[in-house]
Amino acid sequence: MRYDRTVRLDTDFATTVGRVREALAGQGFGILTEIDVTATLKAKLDHDMEDYVILGACNPPLAHRALETDRSIGLLLPCNVVVRRDGDRTAVQALDPNTMVALTELDALRPVAEEATRRLDAALASLTAADADS
């Protein structure tokens, strides 16, 4: 089972992170957290790796609907979006919201997952469209 929704862009890392923030905002997602994995691993382990950031995105109405169905669903909310260097390109990856339905087997979450998927796919599509226009 694939658990990600991924696009690869020809734009540089910093530009892509900015565009991801805008694309997610355009679909009602706010960024609650940002983890600079590259800087953290360098500081804590003296390990060098490619640019890699995890954005903790949240769409409050969707999160509320999911939490009303299952309070434990916070463990699986489709809110992590990874932006990372992938060779000479930049990868943008989001957790497939259908993962929460597959893992919990709660059909009541299906409408939330479907709307989250639609919104995330629209955000990812806007990134590839902007990349094509560059």
N, C-alpha and C positions, 0 to 999 in steps of 0.2 A: 504494500500500500504506500503510495506517495503521500507525503505529509506536507509538501511545500508547494508553493506557487512562485515561480522564479522567472525573472527576466534578466537579460544581460545587455548592458549598455556600453557604448563607446565613449561616454563622457568620463571625465576624471572623477575621482572619489569624492572630493569636497563638493563639487558641483552636483553630483548625484545625491549626496546626503541632503542638500538644500532642496532639490527637486522632489525627493521622496517626502520630505516634510510638507511641502506645498501640495503634492498629490494626495497625501493622506488627509490633510486638512480639508481639501476640496470634497472629500467623501465623508466628512464628519468625524474624523479621527484626530484626537489631540495626542501630543507626545507627553507622556507622564514621566518617563525615565529615559536616560541615554547612558549606555555603558560602552566606553571606549575600551574594547577588549585588547587592542594592540598596546595601548598605554598601560593598562592594568597588568598584563603579562610581563611587560618590560619592567615595570616598577616592582612587582612582587617576585618575579622569577628570573629577571634579566634575560628574558626570551624575546627574540625578535620575530615578528610575523607580519604578514601583509596588513594593510589597513582593514579594520574590521570593527564595526559598530553595531550595537543592538539598540534599536529604538523600541521602547515600550509604548505602543500606541493603544488608544482606547476610544471606542465610540460609546459614549455613556448610555444612549437609549438601548443599543444592542446588548451591552453588558448588563444593564438592568433587567432586560427581558430574560437573558440567560440565567442570571442569579435568582430571579423569581421562580424559575423552573427547578434549579438545583443549586443550592448554596455552595456546594463543593466545586462547582464549575469554574470558579476563579482559578483553579489549578490549570485549566485547559483553555481559557479564553484566548481567542486568536489575536493576541495583541503584540507579539514580538515580530519585528521586521528587522532583518539583517541586511546591512549594506557592507559589501566586502570586495576587495580587489580580487579578481579572478584572472590571472595572467595579465594581459594588456587591456582587459575590460573590467567593468564594475558589475557585480551581481547584486540584485535586489531580491530578497527572498522573504516571503510571508508564510506563516503557518496556515495550511489549508483549514478553514473553519469546519469543514466536514469531519475533521479528525475528532472533534469533540462529540459528534453524534456517533461516529464509529466506535469510539472508546467507551462511551457511557451507555450506548444502546437506548438512549432516551429520544423517542420520536418527537417529543414536544420541543426539542432543541432544533429540529430540522428547519423550521422557518427562520430562526435566528441565524443559523449557519448559512442558509441560502442567501439571506440579505447581506451578511458579512462577506460572503464569497463574491457577490455581485459588486459590492463597494470596493473590495480589495482588488478585484480584477479590473475595475474601472480605473483605479489609481495606478496600477501597473501598466495598463494600456496607455494611459496618458504619458507615462514615462517613455515608453517606446515610441510614441508619436513625437514627443519633444526631441528624442534622440535622433529620429529620422530627419527632423527639420534642421538639426544642427549642421 
